[in-house]
Amino acid sequence: MSEENKDLGDEIKDTAKEFADNAKETFQSVNNKKILAGVLAILLGGFGVHKFILGYNKEGIILLVVTIIIGAITCGFAASVTWIIGLVEGIIYLTKSDDDFYNTYQVGRKPWF
């Protein structure tokens, strides 16, 4: 019985390693970063999550602060503007070709639109 447990343990480790390797490859690819950033921009754009995904920490913090703090002061008007910005950026990200997205936002480091 212990030999079966050892084989099962080895199989589980191999499966976990294969899953981790595939996940790492998936999240490091340009296409999936584009899709992830685009979808997050549409869904959570006001919080700047898509900016953090692309490595634009300053811009992500700006969107977060405007949404939470200035949005509270302006009764949600500023938050509405940041959500619209996120929606527009998400659409732009998803409609660009993979090469354009990579050259514009990852190589060229263009932070806005």
C-alpha positions in Angstrom: 0.0 0.0 0.0 2.8 2.5 0.7 4.3 1.9 -2.8 0.9 2.9 -4.2 0.9 6.0 -2.1 4.4 6.9 -3.2 3.4 6.5 -6.9 0.3 8.6 -6.3 2.3 11.3 -4.5 4.8 11.4 -7.4 2.0 11.6 -9.9 0.4 14.5 -8.0 3.8 16.3 -7.8 4.3 15.9 -11.6 0.8 17.1 -12.3 1.2 20.2 -10.0 4.6 21.0 -11.7 3.1 20.7 -15.1 0.2 23.0 -14.1 2.5 25.6 -12.6 4.7 25.6 -15.7 1.7 26.0 -18.0 0.3 28.8 -15.8 3.6 30.6 -15.8 3.9 30.4 -19.6 0.3 31.5 -20.0 0.6 34.6 -17.8 4.0 35.6 -19.3 2.8 35.6 -22.9 2.1 38.9 -24.5 -1.3 37.9 -25.9 -2.6 36.9 -22.5 -1.3 40.0 -20.8 -3.2 42.0 -23.5 -6.4 40.1 -22.8 -6.0 40.2 -19.0 -5.3 43.9 -19.0 -8.2 44.6 -21.5 -10.8 42.6 -19.5 -9.7 44.1 -16.2 -9.8 47.6 -17.6 -13.4 47.0 -18.7 -14.4 45.4 -15.4 -12.3 47.2 -12.8 -10.9 50.1 -14.7 -11.8 52.7 -12.1 -9.5 51.0 -9.6 -6.6 51.0 -12.1 -6.0 47.2 -11.9 -5.1 47.1 -15.6 -2.4 49.7 -15.0 -0.8 47.6 -12.3 -0.9 44.5 -14.5 1.1 46.4 -17.2 3.5 47.7 -14.6 2.3 51.3 -14.6 2.1 51.7 -10.8 2.0 55.5 -10.7 -0.9 55.6 -13.1 -2.7 52.8 -11.3 -2.4 54.7 -8.0 -3.7 57.9 -9.7 -6.8 56.0 -10.9 -7.3 54.4 -7.5 -7.0 57.7 -5.6 -9.2 59.6 -8.0 -11.9 56.8 -7.8 -11.9 56.4 -4.0 -10.9 59.8 -2.5 -11.9 62.4 -5.1 -14.9 60.3 -6.1 -16.2 60.5 -2.5 -15.6 64.3 -2.5 -17.4 64.8 -5.8 -20.3 62.5 -5.0 -19.1 59.9 -7.6 -18.5 62.2 -10.5 -14.7 61.6 -10.6 -15.2 57.9 -10.1 -17.5 57.9 -13.1 -14.8 59.5 -15.2 -12.2 56.9 -14.2 -14.6 54.1 -15.0 -15.1 55.6 -18.4 -11.4 55.9 -18.9 -11.0 52.2 -17.9 -13.7 51.2 -20.4 -12.1 53.1 -23.2 -8.7 51.7 -22.4 -10.0 48.2 -22.2 -11.6 48.5 -25.6 -8.4 50.0 -27.1 -6.3 47.2 -25.6 -8.5 44.4 -26.9 -8.8 45.9 -30.4 -5.1 46.4 -31.0 -3.1 43.6 -32.6 -0.7 41.7 -30.4 2.3 43.4 -32.0 0.8 46.8 -31.7 -0.1 46.2 -28.0 3.3 44.9 -27.2 5.2 47.7 -29.0 2.9 50.5 -27.6 2.3 49.5 -24.0 5.1 47.1 -23.0 8.1 48.3 -25.1 7.1 51.9 -25.7 5.6 52.3 -22.1 2.7 54.5 -23.2 0.8 54.9 -20.0 -2.5 56.5 -21.1 -4.7 55.6 -24.1 
